[in-house]
Amino acid sequence: MNSMKKITFSKRFPDMPIIGSSFAGSLDHVIPLSYGFPAPESFPLDTMVTATERAMKTQGSGAMSYTGGSGISNIVNWILKRSELREVYANKDQIIVTSGSMQAIDLVARTLTDPGDEIWIEAPCFFGAIRTFNLAQVNLRSFPIDENGIIVEHVERALIEATTLQQKPLPKILYIMPNYHNPGGVNLSVDRRKKLADLAYEYNFIILEDDAYVELSFDGTYLPSIHSFGPDRVIYLSTFSKVIAPGIRLGWAIGLSEIISKMRILKTDGLTSVYVQEVAYNVLEQLDIASHINNLSTMYKTRKEAMVAAIKEHFGDEVSFVSPEGGFFLWVTFPQGVNTSAFVDDAMTAGVSYLDGRHFFLEEEGYNTMRLCFTYCNEEKIKEAIKRLAEIYYQHLRSLPMEEAN
């Protein structure tokens, strides 16, 4: 028998670390604060059952067929109407329904960039976006965020330097998560939103506005979208994953029709499932969406408050964080010199998982940070998880040589 020759893989694979805590689901004793998931009990299961039956009865074989264009008309119309609440105004030529918002990120990157082009991102940044951009073989450059989102002055300075000093090329895309940032939990201020839109016009780049968490405001207030300040320079993304269920895999992109038409051509799955779109539309028709989102926000606010209280009780002034006003995540910063990657495995052994912050950065930074999700687990589990996390952290500190612990 011939010996098996080594298989060679594409050079496109991004150099991404394995996130150990992503395996927490296989360990029954682990309370998974690493998951970026909605609460399973929030899924409108009864409504989805009746919506599925209704879709099949009303649409029949049509729900199981191919369709062209950007999405079925009912779901497209619903999204366009809903988007107006975020001051995003568009017509049917300016929208494409995708298999989750991650597909939309991929389509935008492949539509607007070639290998070697520049995409600018936030630091920290959603690691799924980093992975997708790496697959597009672009050059990434990151800019820090603070409690008001990306620091626009740093972006403007880089744009000026790229133009006048020609030190680095201008970006094709600036990727921004303006509301309830993943992982930072912060909101981009209105002044910064407007300034970014102005810069996009001045320096001719596209802002990719990823608004996955926009509906989950704890006080029911919403900031204007970046798209509202620069509709010709912004592609607006959102998703049903956070308010209905992630398993339906439905997202969308809204932008200039000339961009959207090119994205349709690159959509390698042919079309987003007609069946899923029909079911989702019937869910939206039957569900009191305002009441449903209010219930979600109330539940998640309670869980966030439980997490904040537990962190204050068990960590005191040892850590810092911004208490988010919505979304899924709380971003915790430990003292300089702490490496949260060093005790992630010990934490899972003790029964709690988190995402160590290094995964959200391009450079060698973020080692003293972690992302905690407060939506997936109930308050009692959250309190116990934070207690376990604190025990492991202080145990880790005691195990370090004196000079490192200090």
C-alpha positions in Angstrom: 0.0 0.0 0.0 1.3 3.5 -0.9 2.0 5.7 2.1 -0.4 8.6 2.5 1.2 11.8 1.2 0.9 15.0 3.2 -2.1 17.1 2.3 -1.4 20.7 1.5 -3.9 23.4 2.4 -4.7 26.8 1.0 -2.5 29.7 2.2 -5.7 31.7 2.7 -6.3 30.1 6.1 -6.0 32.9 8.7 -3.5 32.6 11.6 -6.1 32.5 14.3 -5.6 31.0 17.7 -7.7 28.1 18.9 -10.2 29.5 21.5 -10.1 26.8 24.2 -13.2 28.0 26.1 -15.2 27.5 22.9 -15.3 23.8 23.9 -17.1 24.6 27.2 -20.3 23.2 25.9 -18.9 19.7 26.0 -18.3 20.0 29.8 -21.4 19.7 31.8 -20.0 21.3 34.9 -18.9 24.5 33.2 -21.0 27.7 33.4 -20.3 29.2 29.9 -19.7 33.0 30.2 -17.7 32.6 27.0 -20.7 32.0 24.8 -22.0 35.0 22.8 -25.4 33.4 22.7 -28.9 34.7 23.5 -30.9 33.0 26.3 -32.3 29.7 24.9 -35.5 30.3 26.9 -36.0 33.6 24.9 -36.6 31.8 21.6 -40.3 32.1 20.6 -40.6 28.4 20.0 -44.4 28.1 20.0 -44.6 31.0 17.6 -42.0 29.4 15.4 -44.0 26.1 15.3 -47.2 27.9 14.1 -45.2 30.1 11.8 -43.7 27.1 10.1 -47.1 25.5 9.6 -48.6 28.7 8.3 -45.7 29.3 5.9 -46.2 25.8 4.4 -49.9 26.2 4.2 -49.9 29.6 2.6 -46.8 29.3 0.4 -46.7 25.6 -0.2 -44.1 24.5 -2.7 -43.1 28.2 -3.2 -41.4 28.1 0.3 -39.3 25.2 -0.9 -38.2 26.7 -4.2 -35.4 28.8 -5.6 -35.9 32.6 -5.8 -33.9 35.3 -7.3 -33.0 38.8 -6.2 -32.1 40.0 -2.7 -34.7 38.2 -0.6 -38.5 37.5 -0.6 -40.5 40.6 -0.8 -42.3 40.2 2.5 -39.1 39.9 4.6 -37.4 42.7 2.6 -40.3 45.1 3.1 -40.3 44.3 6.8 -36.6 44.9 7.2 -36.8 48.2 5.2 -39.6 49.4 7.4 -37.9 48.4 10.6 -34.6 50.0 9.5 -36.4 53.4 9.3 -36.5 53.4 13.1 -32.7 53.5 13.0 -32.8 56.3 10.4 -31.7 54.0 7.7 -33.8 54.7 4.6 -33.5 52.5 1.5 -35.4 50.9 -1.4 -35.4 47.2 -2.5 -32.4 47.7 -4.8 -30.3 48.6 -1.8 -30.8 45.5 0.3 -29.6 42.0 0.3 -30.8 39.3 2.7 -27.9 37.0 3.7 -27.3 33.8 5.6 -26.5 35.6 8.8 -24.7 38.9 9.1 -21.3 37.1 8.9 -22.0 36.3 5.3 -22.7 40.0 4.7 -19.3 40.9 6.2 -17.7 38.4 3.9 -19.6 39.7 0.8 -18.7 43.3 1.5 -15.0 42.4 1.9 -14.9 40.4 -1.3 -16.9 43.0 -3.2 -14.8 46.0 -2.2 -11.3 44.8 -1.7 -8.5 42.9 -3.5 -5.7 41.0 -1.7 -3.3 43.6 -0.2 -5.9 46.3 0.2 -6.5 48.0 3.6 -9.3 47.4 6.0 -9.3 49.4 9.3 -10.9 48.0 12.4 -11.4 48.7 16.1 -9.2 47.4 18.9 -10.6 45.3 20.4 -12.7 44.0 17.5 -15.1 41.1 17.0 -12.9 38.1 16.2 -15.3 36.8 13.6 -14.8 39.9 11.5 -11.0 39.7 11.9 -11.1 36.1 10.7 -13.3 37.0 7.7 -11.0 39.9 6.7 -7.9 37.7 7.0 -9.5 35.2 4.6 -9.9 38.1 2.1 -6.1 38.5 2.3 -6.3 42.2 3.1 -4.0 44.2 5.4 -5.6 45.1 8.7 -4.9 48.1 10.9 -6.6 48.7 14.2 -7.5 51.8 16.3 -8.3 51.8 20.0 -11.7 52.3 21.5 -12.6 54.0 24.8 -15.9 54.4 26.7 -17.3 56.3 23.7 -16.3 53.9 21.0 -13.5 54.1 18.4 -11.2 57.1 19.0 -11.9 59.1 15.8 -8.9 61.4 16.3 -6.6 58.5 15.8 -8.4 57.5 12.6 -8.3 61.0 11.3 -4.6 61.4 12.0 -3.9 58.1 10.2 -5.9 59.3 7.2 -4.0 62.6 7.1 -0.7 60.8 7.3 -1.7 58.4 4.6 -2.7 61.3 2.3 0.1 63.8 3.0 3.0 61.6 4.0 2.0 58.6 2.0 3.3 56.4 4.8 0.5 53.8 4.4 -2.4 53.4 1.9 -5.9 54.6 2.6 -8.5 52.1 3.7 -11.1 50.6 1.4 -13.3 49.8 4.5 -13.6 50.9 8.1 -15.4 48.2 10.1 -17.4 49.6 13.1 -19.7 48.1 15.7 -21.4 51.2 17.0 -24.0 49.9 19.5 -23.2 47.6 22.5 -19.9 46.7 21.0 -18.6 43.1 20.9 -16.6 42.7 23.0 -16.3 46.2 24.5 -20.0 46.7 25.4 -19.7 50.5 24.6 -21.7 52.8 22.3 -20.1 55.1 19.7 -21.0 58.7 20.6 -23.2 60.7 18.2 -20.4 63.2 17.5 -18.0 60.4 16.6 -20.6 58.8 14.3 -21.0 62.0 12.4 -17.3 62.7 12.2 -16.7 59.2 10.8 -19.3 59.7 8.1 -17.6 63.0 7.2 -14.2 61.4 7.0 -15.6 58.6 4.8 -16.8 61.2 2.3 -13.6 63.2 2.5 -11.2 60.2 2.1 -13.5 58.0 -0.1 -13.8 54.9 1.9 -16.8 52.7 3.0 -17.9 52.3 6.6 -19.2 48.8 7.4 -21.6 49.5 10.2 -22.3 46.2 12.0 -25.4 46.8 14.1 -26.2 43.3 15.3 -27.1 44.3 18.9 -29.0 47.6 18.2 -32.4 46.3 19.3 -31.2 45.3 22.8 -31.3 48.7 24.5 -31.9 48.4 28.3 -33.6 51.8 28.5 -35.4 51.8 25.1 -33.3 54.7 23.7 -31.4 54.5 20.4 -28.7 56.6 18.8 -28.8 57.5 15.2 -27.0 55.1 12.9 -23.8 56.1 11.1 -25.7 55.4 7.9 -28.0 58.3 8.7 -25.1 60.7 8.5 -23.6 59.3 5.4 -25.8 56.9 3.4 -23.6 56.9 0.3 -20.6 55.9 2.3 -22.0 53.4 4.7 -23.1 49.7 4.4 -25.5 48.9 7.2 -25.6 45.4 8.6 -28.0 43.7 11.1 -29.5 40.3 11.9 -32.4 38.4 13.4 -30.0 36.2 15.4 -30.1 38.3 18.5 -33.8 38.9 18.8 -35.4 35.7 17.3 -32.8 32.9 17.3 -29.3 32.5 15.9 -30.2 29.2 14.2 -32.3 30.8 11.6 -29.2 32.4 10.1 -30.8 35.5 8.6 -29.1 38.9 8.3 -29.0 41.7 5.8 -26.9 44.5 4.3 -28.2 47.9 3.1 -26.1 50.1 0.9 -25.7 51.7 -2.5 -27.5 49.7 -5.1 -24.3 49.5 -7.2 -22.6 47.8 -4.3 -25.5 45.5 -3.4 -25.8 44.4 -7.0 -22.2 43.2 -7.0 -22.7 41.5 -3.7 -25.5 39.4 -5.2 -23.1 38.2 -7.9 -20.6 37.0 -5.3 -23.2 35.2 -3.1 -21.9 31.7 -3.5 -24.8 29.9 -1.9 -27.1 31.1 -4.7 -29.8 32.4 -2.4 -30.7 32.7 1.3 -33.1 29.9 2.1 -36.6 30.9 1.0 -38.1 28.5 3.5 -36.3 30.2 6.4 -37.3 33.6 5.1 -40.9 32.6 4.9 -40.9 31.1 8.4 -39.1 34.2 9.8 -41.6 36.5 8.2 -44.5 34.6 9.7 -42.8 34.7 13.1 -42.6 38.5 12.8 -46.2 38.7 11.7 -47.4 36.7 14.7 -45.0 38.1 17.3 -45.6 41.3 19.1 -42.0 42.3 18.3 -41.9 45.4 20.5 -43.1 43.5 23.5 -40.7 40.6 22.7 -37.7 42.9 22.5 -38.8 44.7 25.7 -38.9 41.4 27.5 -35.5 40.4 26.2 -34.0 43.7 27.2 -35.5 43.5 30.7 -34.2 39.9 31.1 -30.7 40.8 29.9 -30.6 44.0 32.0 -31.3 42.0 35.1 -28.6 39.5 34.2 -26.1 42.2 33.5 -26.8 43.8 36.9 -26.3 40.4 38.6 -23.0 40.1 36.8 -21.9 43.7 37.7 -22.9 43.1 41.4 -21.0 39.8 41.6 -17.9 41.3 40.0 -17.9 44.2 42.5 -18.4 41.7 45.4 -15.7 39.3 44.4 -13.2 41.5 42.7 -13.7 44.9 44.2 -11.3 47.5 42.7 -9.1 44.8 41.3 -10.7 45.1 37.8 -12.4 47.8 35.8 -15.2 47.8 33.3 -17.9 49.9 31.6 -21.4 48.7 32.5 -23.1 48.3 29.2 -26.4 49.9 28.4 -27.5 47.0 26.2 -26.3 44.0 24.2 -24.6 40.8 25.4 -21.2 41.6 26.8 -19.2 43.0 29.6 -15.5 43.7 29.0 -13.3 43.4 32.0 -9.8 44.8 32.4 -7.3 43.4 35.0 -4.1 45.1 36.2 -1.2 45.4 33.8 0.9 42.3 33.9 -2.1 39.9 34.3 -2.5 37.4 31.5 -6.0 36.1 31.3 -4.9 33.4 28.9 -2.8 31.9 31.6 -5.7 30.7 33.7 -8.5 30.1 31.1 -8.0 26.3 31.3 -7.9 26.3 35.1 -11.2 28.3 35.1 -12.8 25.7 32.9 -11.6 22.9 35.2 -13.2 24.9 38.1 -16.5 25.2 36.1 -16.5 28.6 34.4 -15.5 29.7 30.9 -14.7 33.2 29.5 -13.0 34.5 26.4 -9.5 35.8 27.0 -9.1 39.2 25.5 -6.1 38.6 23.2 -8.4 37.0 20.6 -9.9 40.4 19.9 -6.7 42.2 18.9 -4.3 42.2 15.9 -1.2 43.0 17.9 0.2 41.4 21.0 -2.1 43.2 23.4 -5.3 42.7 25.4 -3.7 40.0 27.6 -5.1 41.6 30.7 -8.7 41.6 29.5 -11.6 39.2 29.1 -15.1 39.1 27.6 -18.0 37.9 29.7 -21.4 37.2 28.2 -24.4 37.9 30.6 -27.3 36.8 28.3 -27.0 33.0 28.1 -27.0 32.1 31.8 -29.6 33.0 34.5 -28.7 35.2 37.5 -27.9 32.4 39.9 -25.5 30.7 37.5 -23.9 34.1 36.7 -23.3 34.8 40.4 -21.8 31.3 40.9 -19.6 31.7 37.8 -18.1 35.0 38.9 -17.4 33.5 42.3 -15.6 30.6 40.7 -13.7 33.0 38.4 -12.5 35.1 41.3 -11.3 32.1 43.2 -9.3 30.9 40.2 -7.9 34.4 39.5 -6.6 34.9 43.0 -5.3 31.3 43.1 -3.4 32.1 39.9 -1.9 35.3 41.5 -0.7 33.3 44.5 1.0 30.8 42.2 3.1 33.5 40.5 6.6 34.5 41.6 6.4 37.5 43.9 7.8 39.9 41.3 5.1 38.8 38.7 2.3 39.0 41.2 3.2 42.5 42.1 
